[in-house]
Amino acid sequence: MSTPRAAIIGVSGPVLLPEEAALLRRSRPFGAILFARNVRDPGQLSRLTADLREELGAEAPILVDQEGGRVARLRPPHWPDFPPASAFESRPAEAAWANAALLGRECHAVGLDVVCAPVLDLRLPGAHGIIGDRGFSADPAEVARLGEAWIRGLQTAGTIPVIKHIPGHGRALADSHLELPRVEAGPEELAADMAPFRALAGSGAWAMTAHILYTALDASRPATLSGRVIERTIRGDLGFDGVLISDDLAMKALSGALDALARDVLAAGCDVALHCTGQLDENEAVLAGSAPLTDKALERVKAARNAMIARRDAGVPDPAALAERRDALLRETA
C-alpha cells in the first residue's frame, strides 16, 4: 500500500457504509476514531474495526476516547463502568495501573488499539468544568505519578495511550469544543501545567494538542496551529518526540475550511490531523488537505508501537483478580 494521508477520521455509524469504504480506498487516511454512535455491542464493534482495517491495512490505528467516568464510548451493559481519573488521587499507583490495564483490555478485545487517555491536564479550581474529574489532581507531581501508571497499564493491555491535551488545558476558562480559550498565565504557572507532559514525554505514548491560545507562548495562534508552540515548547522545551495528533478539527475553537485547517495543523508540526464528525463531505475535505505521513511521523508511529509491544509481552493478569485488587486498593485508601 502507498503511504496513508496524515489524517484520522470518524465514520457515521455502527457499520461501514459503501460510500465510506470507497473514500477510504480512494484517499486512505492513517486511521479512524470511533464514538458512541459507532458502538452497539462487542460483536458489531469487532466487525466494524475489522472492516475498517480491511480498507486501511492491518496495522491502521483505530482510536477511542475511553478515559472512564463521563468520557467513555464503551459502556454497560456490554462493558464495565470505569471510575474517572480523579478517583485515583492519593491512591497507590498500582490501582491506576490496574484500572488502565483492564480498560485497555476491553478496548483491545474489539480491535481498538489506541486509547485517548490519560488526561494530564491539571484539575484546577475555578477552571472550566470540561476537565474537572477527568484530571487526576491539581498537583503536577501527582498527575505525573498516576499518568505514568496509566500509560503502563494501557501498554500492558496492548494499546497505545494518547496523553492530552499538550501543553495543558487545565487553566482554560472556556470549553474548546465551543470557543477558543485564551490562557494568559505567566511562565511559572505554565511550567506547572506542562510539568506532567515533560515528565512523561519519553513514555512511548502519543500526544494530543490543546486548542488553546497561550499568550505567553504565541499571542496569535492556538497551540494546534502554532509552529512556535509545537517546535519550541512541545518538541523543544518538553522534549516530546512522539506522535503528535491535533485535537478534533471540528471543534469551534478553530475556524476555517477543513482542507485548509488540515494543511495548517500539519504545517505547524502535528504528525496527524484528527477529524471526528464522521460526515462524508467533511472527511473528503480533511483528506484533500492532508499530505501523506512524513518519514519522521512513520518513525514515531513505529517507536510508539515498539514501546507498547515491550510492555504488552508481560501480559495482563487475570482480569477478575485485577479488578478485585484495584477495588481493594481504592477502598483501603479512601
C-alpha positions in Angstrom: 0.0 0.0 0.0 1.0 3.6 -0.5 1.8 5.9 2.4 -1.5 6.9 4.0 -2.6 10.5 4.4 -1.8 12.2 7.7 -5.4 12.2 9.0 -7.5 10.2 11.3 -11.3 10.4 10.7 -14.6 9.3 12.1 -17.3 7.2 10.4 -21.0 7.8 10.6 -22.5 4.8 12.3 -22.2 1.2 13.5 -21.4 -0.2 10.1 -19.0 1.0 7.4 -21.2 2.3 4.5 -20.2 1.6 0.9 -19.5 5.3 0.2 -17.3 5.5 3.2 -15.4 2.4 2.2 -14.9 3.9 -1.3 -13.5 7.1 0.2 -11.1 5.1 2.4 -9.8 3.3 -0.7 -9.6 6.4 -2.7 -7.9 8.7 -0.2 -6.6 6.4 2.5 -6.3 8.0 5.9 -3.8 6.8 8.5 -6.5 5.6 10.8 -10.0 6.1 12.3 -11.6 7.1 15.5 -14.9 5.7 16.9 -17.6 7.2 19.1 -20.8 6.2 20.8 -22.6 6.4 17.5 -20.4 3.6 16.2 -20.9 1.3 19.2 -23.7 -1.2 19.8 -22.2 -4.4 21.2 -18.9 -6.3 21.1 -19.7 -8.4 18.0 -20.8 -5.4 16.0 -17.8 -3.3 17.1 -15.4 -6.1 16.3 -16.9 -6.4 12.8 -16.6 -2.6 12.3 -13.0 -2.4 13.3 -12.2 -5.4 11.1 -14.0 -3.8 8.1 -12.0 -0.6 8.7 -8.7 -2.4 8.7 -9.8 -4.3 5.5 -9.7 -0.9 3.8 -6.9 0.8 5.8 -4.5 -2.0 6.4 -3.9 -4.5 9.2 -1.9 -2.1 11.4 -4.1 1.0 10.9 -4.7 2.6 14.3 -8.3 2.8 15.4 -8.8 5.3 18.3 -11.3 5.6 21.0 -11.9 8.1 23.9 -12.1 5.7 26.8 -11.0 7.6 29.9 -13.5 6.2 32.3 -16.1 8.3 34.1 -18.1 10.6 31.9 -15.8 10.2 28.8 -16.3 6.6 27.8 -17.6 5.2 24.5 -17.8 1.6 25.7 -20.5 1.4 28.4 -22.8 -1.0 30.2 -24.4 -3.4 29.7 -21.8 -4.8 27.3 -18.8 -3.2 29.0 -18.0 -2.3 32.6 -18.1 1.2 34.1 -14.7 2.6 34.9 -14.1 5.3 37.5 -12.9 8.8 36.5 -9.2 9.8 36.8 -10.0 11.9 39.9 -10.9 8.7 41.9 -7.2 7.7 41.9 -5.8 10.9 43.5 -3.6 10.0 46.5 -4.2 6.3 45.8 -1.4 3.7 45.1 -0.1 3.8 41.5 -0.9 0.1 41.3 -4.6 1.0 41.4 -4.3 3.3 38.4 -2.2 0.8 36.5 -4.7 -2.0 37.1 -7.6 0.2 36.1 -5.9 1.2 32.9 -4.9 -2.4 32.1 -8.5 -3.5 32.5 -9.8 -0.7 30.4 -7.2 -1.2 27.7 -8.0 -4.9 27.6 -11.7 -4.2 26.9 -10.7 -1.9 24.0 -8.1 -4.3 22.6 -10.6 -7.2 22.5 -12.8 -5.3 20.0 -10.0 -4.0 17.8 -9.4 -0.6 19.3 -5.7 -0.2 19.7 -5.2 3.5 20.5 -6.8 4.8 23.7 -7.1 8.6 24.0 -6.1 8.8 27.7 -4.7 9.7 30.2 -5.6 13.3 30.6 -2.6 15.1 32.1 -4.3 18.4 32.4 -4.3 19.8 35.9 -7.6 19.7 37.8 -7.6 23.4 38.9 -10.2 25.1 41.0 -12.1 27.9 39.1 -11.3 26.5 35.7 -13.9 25.4 33.2 -15.5 22.1 34.1 -14.6 20.4 30.7 -11.6 18.9 32.5 -13.0 18.5 36.1 -12.9 14.9 37.2 -11.2 13.8 34.1 -8.0 15.2 35.6 -6.0 13.3 38.3 -5.1 16.3 40.5 -4.1 19.9 40.8 -0.6 18.8 41.8 1.7 18.3 38.8 3.8 15.6 40.5 0.6 13.6 41.4 -0.6 13.9 37.8 2.7 12.6 36.5 2.8 9.8 39.1 -0.7 8.5 38.2 -0.3 9.3 34.5 2.8 7.1 34.3 1.0 4.2 35.8 -2.0 4.7 33.5 0.3 4.7 30.4 2.0 1.5 31.6 -1.4 -0.2 32.2 -2.7 0.7 28.7 0.5 -0.5 27.1 0.5 -3.8 29.0 -3.0 -4.4 27.6 -1.7 -4.0 24.0 -3.0 -0.5 23.4 -1.2 2.8 22.7 -2.0 5.7 25.1 -2.6 9.3 24.0 -1.7 11.9 26.6 -3.8 15.0 26.4 -4.1 18.0 26.0 -0.5 19.1 25.5 0.8 21.6 26.6 -2.0 21.8 29.2 -5.8 22.5 29.1 -6.3 22.7 32.9 -6.1 26.5 33.2 -8.7 27.2 30.5 -11.8 29.2 31.4 -13.8 28.0 28.3 -14.6 24.8 26.6 -12.6 24.5 23.3 -15.5 22.4 21.9 -17.5 25.7 21.9 -14.9 28.5 21.6 -11.2 29.3 21.7 -9.9 29.5 25.2 -7.3 32.2 25.9 -4.8 31.4 28.7 -2.8 34.4 29.9 -0.8 32.6 32.5 2.8 33.5 33.0 5.9 31.3 32.8 5.7 29.9 36.3 2.1 28.8 36.0 2.6 27.4 32.6 5.6 25.4 33.8 3.4 23.7 36.4 0.8 22.9 33.7 3.4 21.5 31.4 5.3 19.5 34.1 3.4 16.2 33.7 3.9 16.3 29.9 7.6 16.9 30.4 7.8 14.1 32.9 6.1 11.6 30.5 7.5 12.8 27.2 9.5 9.7 26.7 6.9 7.2 27.7 6.0 5.9 24.2 2.6 7.5 24.3 1.2 9.7 21.5 0.0 13.2 22.5 -3.0 15.3 21.5 -2.7 19.1 21.2 -4.8 21.7 23.0 -6.9 24.1 21.0 -5.9 26.9 23.3 -4.2 30.3 22.8 -1.4 30.7 25.2 -0.4 34.4 25.1 3.0 33.8 26.7 3.9 31.2 24.0 2.2 32.5 20.9 -0.2 35.5 21.1 -1.7 35.0 17.7 -2.2 31.2 17.1 -3.6 28.4 19.3 -1.2 25.6 20.1 -2.6 23.2 17.5 -1.9 25.7 14.7 1.3 27.2 16.1 4.6 26.2 14.8 6.2 28.2 17.6 4.4 26.3 20.3 4.9 22.9 18.7 8.5 23.3 17.8 9.8 25.4 20.7 7.6 24.2 23.5 6.2 20.7 22.8 9.1 19.3 20.8 11.8 21.6 22.4 11.1 22.6 26.0 9.0 19.5 26.8 11.2 17.1 24.8 8.2 15.3 23.3 9.3 13.4 20.1 6.4 11.0 19.8 3.3 11.0 17.5 1.6 14.3 17.9 -2.1 14.5 16.7 -4.4 17.5 16.7 -7.5 17.6 18.8 -10.7 17.5 16.6 -10.6 20.0 13.8 -14.4 20.3 14.0 -14.3 21.9 17.4 -15.4 25.5 17.5 -12.1 26.7 18.9 -10.8 26.5 15.3 -12.4 28.2 12.3 -11.9 28.0 8.6 -12.3 25.5 5.8 -11.4 21.9 6.8 -9.0 21.3 4.0 -7.1 24.5 5.0 -7.2 23.6 8.7 -5.7 20.1 7.9 -2.9 21.7 5.9 -2.3 24.2 8.6 -2.0 21.8 11.5 0.4 19.6 9.6 2.4 22.6 8.5 2.6 23.7 12.2 4.2 20.4 13.1 1.4 18.0 14.0 2.1 14.5 12.6 -1.6 13.8 12.1 -4.8 15.8 11.7 -7.8 14.5 13.6 -11.4 15.0 12.5 -14.3 13.3 14.3 -17.7 14.1 13.0 -18.0 11.1 10.6 -19.7 13.3 7.9 -18.6 12.2 4.5 -18.2 15.6 2.9 -16.1 16.8 5.8 -13.9 13.7 5.7 -13.4 14.3 2.0 -12.3 17.9 2.7 -9.9 16.9 5.5 -8.3 14.2 3.4 -7.9 16.6 0.5 -5.9 18.9 2.7 -3.8 16.1 4.3 -0.4 15.2 2.8 1.0 11.7 3.2 2.5 10.9 6.6 6.1 12.0 6.7 9.0 9.6 7.2 9.6 11.1 10.6 6.0 10.6 11.6 6.2 6.9 10.4 9.3 6.5 12.6 7.4 7.9 15.6 4.5 5.6 14.9 6.9 2.6 14.9 8.6 3.7 18.1 5.2 4.0 20.0 4.2 0.6 18.8 7.5 -0.9 19.9 7.1 0.7 23.3 3.7 -0.9 23.6 4.9 -4.3 22.5 7.7 -4.3 25.0 5.1 -4.0 27.8 2.4 -6.0 26.2 4.5 -9.1 26.2 4.4 -9.1 30.0 0.7 -9.8 29.7 -2.3 -8.7 31.8 -3.0 -10.8 34.9 -6.4 -12.4 35.3 -8.9 -9.6 34.8 -11.2 -10.6 37.7 -8.3 -10.7 40.1 -7.0 -7.4 38.7 -10.4 -5.7 39.2 -10.6 -7.1 42.7 -7.2 -5.8 43.5 -8.0 -2.3 42.1 -11.2 -2.1 44.1 -9.5 -3.2 47.2 -6.8 -0.5 46.9 -9.4 2.2 46.3 -11.4 1.1 49.3 -8.4 0.8 51.6 -7.1 4.2 50.9 -10.3 6.1 50.6 
